Amino acid sequence: MFDFMKSRFRRFADDTQGYITVEAMIVLPVLLWLFGASWVYFDAFRQQSISQKANYVIGDMFSRETDPINGTYVDNARELLRELTKSSDSESDLRVTVVQYDTNIAGWQVVWSQERGDQTALNNGGLSAYSGKLPVASGGDQLILVETWDLHEPIFDVGLSDFEIHTYSFTRPRYAPQVVYSNS
């Protein structure tokens, strides 16, 4: 009996004939899952890149302003963010903060901060989280710190759950020594 089973297994292992249909049915689900997973991860990286580029555009837009910024300008900047990232109103948040270097404390201080969405305005206490990320400056230098948040929801469930893309950038004012915020 053992010799019979051994000879059957050996014959099966040596057999090189097969049916492409059966092989395709075994391999096709794995290939489709790999394609879907690759697409989901590529899309996540693509959305991260789009969010960062949109952040740069908004920072550059603020840096070129010579007139005072108002609430409508910040509202429209968020609309631009939504348009560039193709996100809905509840999925994208924006915070624009102008910071100034103070030589007395050898650090950055918040001049003004405006947010749109679920975030809060940045204050000097929250600015300490950015101390290692902001450049060295001389007294009176200002930076425009732009932060964006965008909710990314993968189209397929391949082990990557919904996550928030948080981007930030800082830019110096270009055509004026400061960027002023006006409530009027």
N, C-alpha and C positions, 0 to 999 in steps of 0.2 A: 504494500500500500504506500509506504514511504517513497519507494523508488518510482512508483507511478506518479505521485504528486510532484516529485523532484523533476521528473522528465517533462511534465506538463508546464511547470514554471519555467524551466529552461527553454522550452519551445516558445512560450509566450514572450520571454525576454528577448529571444533571438528574432522574433517576427518583426519585420520592418514594414509590413503592409499596414495601412490604416485608412481611415475615412476622414477627409478634410472637414466634413460637416461636424463630426464629433469633436475633433480638435478645436474647431472654431467655437463651438458651444462652450467648451471649457475655458478658452482663452479670452473670448470676446467680453464677458462681464468684467474681467480684470482690466482689460485695456480701456473699456469705457470708464471705469472708476478712476484709473490713472489719468485719463484725459480730463475728467471732471475735476479731480483734485488739483491738477496742474493749472487748470483754468481759474479755479477759486484762489489759489495762492498768487498767481500772476495778477489777477484782478485786485487783490489786496495791495500788492506792491504798486500797481498802477494808480490806485486811488490815493495811496500815501504820497506818491510823486505829484499827482494833480493837486492835492491839498497843499503841499509845500510850495508849489509854483504859484497857486492862488494867493498864499500868504505873502510871497515875495511881491506880487503885483500890488496888493493892497498896501504893503509897507512902502513901496516905491511911490505909489499914488499920494500917500500922506507926506512923504518926504519932499515932494515937489510943491506942496502948498505954501503960498505966501500969505494968503488971507486966513483969518481965524476959522477954525473948524467949529461946526455946530452939530447939534443932534441929528439933523437931517442928513448931513454928510456921512456921519457914522452909520445911520440907518441904510443909506444907499451903498455904503461899503459892504455891509452885511448882505444886501441884495446881490451885489457883485460876487461876493463869496459863494452864495447859493447858486448863482448862475454858472460860475466857473467850475464848481465841484459837482454840479447837477444834483444837489441835495434839496430836501424839503426844509420848510421853515423850522420844524422842530429838531432837525438833525444837525444843524450847523449853528455854532456860536462864534462870536468875535469879541475880542478885547483889544483895545488900543490904549497904550500907556506911554506917556512921555516922561522920561526920567532925566535927571540932571545930576552931574557929578559935583559933589560938595567936597572941597578940599579940607574943610574943618573936620569932617568925620571920615575922610578918605574913603568915601563910598557913594553910591547912587541914592538919590531921593526921588520919590514920585512927585511930579509936577501936576499931572492930571491923568485920569484913567476913565475910559468909557467902555462899557460892555453892552453887548446885545445878545440875548439868549439866556441861558440858565446859569451863566457864570457871574461872579461878583467882581466889582471893580478892584483893581490891584491897589494895595496900600503899602506903606513902607515895611510893615511886618511881613507881608507876602513877598516883597521884593527880595528878601534875604535868600529865598530859594534860587534866585537867579544870579547871586553874587559871583559864582564861579563861571558863569556863562557870558557875562558882560565884559567888554574889553576895558583895558586900562585907559584912563582919560585924564585930561587936565581940568582945572576948575571951570565950571560954567558950561562944559560940553553937554549937549543934549542928545538923547537917542530916542527913537520911536520904536517901541517894543510892540509888535503885532503878534497876537496869539489866536489861533483858530482851533476849533474842535469840530470834528465831523464824525458822525456815527456811520460805521461801515457794517453792512449786513451781507454776509456771503450768500450767494444764490443757492449753493448746495451745501449740505451738511457732510463735510469730510473731515471733521475734527477741528475746524476753525469756527469758533462762535463769534457772535456780534462783538465788535470792539470799537473803541473810540480812537480816532486819529487826532493827536494833539500836535500841532506844529507851532513853532515860534521863530521869529526873526527880529533882528534889530537893524535899524538904518539911521544914519545921521541925516538931519535936515539938509537939503541941497541948496535951495535958493534963498533961504532966510536963516538967521542964527537960531531960531526957535520956531516951534509949531504951537500956536496959541489956540486954546479952546474957549469959545464964547457961548454962553447960554442963550443969547439973543439971536 
